[in-house]
Structures are given as C-alpha cells and as structure tokens.
Amino acid sequence: MENLTDNILYAGYFASAASLLLASFSSIFSIANPIAAMPVFISLTKEDTNAFRALQARKASTYMFIVLVVFLLAGTYILSFFGISLPGIRIAGGLMIIKSAYSMLSPQESGRKLTVKDRAEAMDKDDISFSPLAMPLLSGPGSIAVVIGLASQAGSAMDYLIITVAIALVALSSFLVLRFSPWAVKYIGGTGMNVMTRMMGFIALAIGVQFIINGVSNFFGLG
C-alpha cells in the first residue's frame, strides 16, 4: 500500500513538473517567436557565409538564454525593490504581452519587424548576435515579461529549475529556427510565416489575458 501511495505521489509530481515545463516553454516560445525573426536574420546576413550565419545564430541563442535567466532569477527581486507587488508585476507583464501579441496579430505590424533605423544600423554591424537578434527580437520586453511572470508564480527552487530548462529549450529551438531559416523561408513562404506568426500571436494574447486575471485575482485574494 505504501508503494502504491508513493507511486501515485511520484506520478502526480512528474505530471505537475511536465505541465509547468510545457506551459513555460509554450509561453516563452510564443512570445520570443523566432519564426518572425527569420526574415530579419536572413536579410541581415544575406552577404555572409553559411558558417558566419551559424555562428550568429548560436551566439544570439546563447545571449537570449543568459538574458532571460538573469531576469528569471533577479527580475522579481528588482521590481520588488521598487515596491511593486507580485500582482502588479503579473498585470504589467500581461499588458506587455498583450501589446506584443497585438503586433503579431496585426497585418500592418507583421510581428517583430525592426524600424528602418534599427535595420540600417544593424546592416553596418559586424556582429548582430546580441543586437538586434538577442535583443529585442528574441528576448525583448515581451519575453522578459513572461519570464518575470513565471518567476512570480514559482513556488520552489525546482520550479525555477524547470523554467530554466524551458528557457534552454526555447533558446535551442531559436538556434535551430535561425540556423535553418534559409531553407524554412524557401519552403514555408511569406504567407505560411504570417499564418504561424498570427497563431503564436493568438496564444500570446491568451497568455497575457491569463496573467492579468491571475494578478487581479491575487490582488483581491480570490486565488
């Protein structure tokens, strides 16, 4: 009987951990949206070799991982230092996510386009891995808001570890997307990329609304 109880507890624990990992990965990936970064990456490296593209993709993914983990571990404490409550963090994060989601859903914005000035500055850089690839394309305000929101809901060190693993998986996925972007763009096409970006925008919108609901519920002691 004790073994059966232990097995049930372990099963419940692993199910909870898997659920958190999946929720964290899908939330961060939908906001980071490396698919929308593919055209920018290709246009900024069109004169470069395949090896250089691979290097830039790898460095950008690494920078992305570092930035998001820093905000995962310190973001909540930094905001708390300024007297911002956890419900306030969640509501603010939800609003930022909704803003990012709207840009992905808007045909005029088409997701994560850089301004003409940003693009021109990037063209003059020898290394674009940190700016604009890692920031703001992959780990911009929306991604940071998601990570801080997840951190505000983490209840243990294991939760932080699971979210860190999710960030690592998103960084790895981003590397693969950028690395194979020339082939992906060729086969998916502009229309397919727009469809996928809008799908992620809808998911991001739902995540932002849920963050706000959680923040309001916590503020009034309803959850």
N, C-alpha and C positions, 0 to 999 in steps of 0.2 A: 504493500500500500504506500509506503514511504517513497519507493522508487517511482511509482506511478505519479505521486504528487510532485516529486522533483522533476520528472519528465514534463509534466504539464506546465510547471513554473518556467523551466528552460525554454519550452516551446513558445510560451507567451512572451518571454523576454526577447527571444530571437525574432519573433514576429514584430514586436514593438520596435526593435532596432532596425529591422529591414524596412519597416514602414517609415521611420524617420529618415533613413538613408535615401529611400526613393523620393520622399516628399522634398528633402533638401536638394537632391540632385535635380529634380524636375523644376523646382522653383528657381534655382540659380541658373540652370542652363537656359530656361526660357527667357530670363532677363538678359543674361550675357549674350545670348543669341549669336553665336559665332557664324551662323549661316548668313546673317545680314552683313557680317564683316568681310565675307568672301570677296565681293566686288571691289571693296576698298583695298583689300590686301593685294589683289591681282593688279589693280591699276597702279598702285604704288611700287610694285616690284616687276612691272612688265619688261623693264630693261635689264633685269638681273638674272643671274644664273639660277638653275634649279637648286643647287647647293646653298646659295645665299637665301633663297626663299625658305628652305628647310630650317636654316639657322634662325631666321627672323621669326618663324612660326614657333620654334622651340623656345626661344628667349621670351617671346610675348606670352606664351602659356605659363612659363616659369614666373614671370613678373606678375601675371594675373593671380597665380596661386599665392604668392607672397603677400600681395596687397590685400586679398580677401581674408587670408588667415590672420593678418595683423588686425583687421577690423573685427574679425570674429572674436579674437581674444581681448582686444582693448577697446573696441568701439563703444560697447555698453558702458564701460567704466569712464571713458572720456566724456560721454554725454551725461552720465550721472554726476560727474564732477561739476557740470554746469547747472545742476539741479533739475535735469529733465527726467521725468518719471518714465518707467518702463511702458505704461500705456501710451504716454506721449511719444515715445520712440516708435512704438508699433503703428500709431496713427500717422505720424510723419513719414515713416517708411512706406506705409500703404499708399499715401498720397504721391510719393515719388515714383513708386512702382506703377501706379495708375497713369502718371504722366508718361513714363517710358512705354507703357502698353499702348497708350493712345497714339504715340508716334509710330508704333509698329502697325497699328490698325489703319492709320491714315494713309491713303494713296499719295497724298501730296508730300508726306514726310518720308515714306518708304523705310521706316525703321531707324537705322542708326547712321544716316549719312552725315559726313563731316561738312562743315561750312566750306565755302570756296577758299576762304583764307586759310583754314586749317589744312585743307588738301594741298594748297600751294606751298605752305611751309613744310609739309611732310615730304613733298617731292624733292625738296632741297636737302633733306637729311640723308646721311649715310646709313643711319640705324633708326628704323621706325618701330622697333620691337616694343619699347616702353610707351612712347608717344608717337602716333596715336593708337597703336594696336592694343597694348595692355590697358592704357587709359587714354581716352574714355571708351573705346569701342567694346572691350571685353569686361573690364572691371570698373565701369563708370558708376555714377551715383545710384542708379537703379540696382545694380548688383550689390553694391555696398549696403544699400538699404535692406535688401533681402537678407544678407548675412547678419547684419545687426539685429534684424527682426528675429531671425532664427536663434541668435545668441540670447536674446531677451527671453526666449521661451525654453532654453536649455535648463534642465534641472540637475544635471550631474556632469562630472568630468567625462563620463562615457558618451553623453550627448554631444559634448564638444568634439570628442574624437570622431564620432560618426559624421558630424557636419564637416569636419576637416577632411575626412575620406571623400565625402560628396564633392567638396571643392576640388580635391585632387582629380576626381573622375571627370569633373567639368573641364578642368584645365587640360587633361589628357584628350578629352573629346574635342576641345577647341583646337588643340595642336593637330589632330587628325583632320579636322574640317579644313583648317587653313592649309595644311600640307598637301591635301588632295583637291584643293579648291579649283585649280585649272581644269581638272577632269570633271569635277562636280558641276561647275558652271556650264561646261560644254554639253553635258547630258541633261541636266535639270532645266537649264534655260532661265531666262529672266522671269517668265510667268510662274514657273514652278517655285522659284525662290521667293517671289512675292506671296504666293499661297502659303508656303511654310512659315514665312515671317508673320503673316497675319494670324495663322494658327497659334504661334507662340505668343503673339500679342493678346489673343483672347485668354490664353492660360495665365499670362502675366496679369491681365485685368482682374481675373478671378482671385489671384493670389493677393493683389493689392486690396481688393474689397474685403477679403478674409482678414488681412492684417488689421484693417480699420475696425472690423466687427470685434476682433479679439481685444483690441485696445480699448474700445468703448465698453465692452463687457467687463474687462478688468478694472477700468476706472470706476464703474458703478458697482463693482463687487458682484457681478452676475455670473462670472465664470472663474 
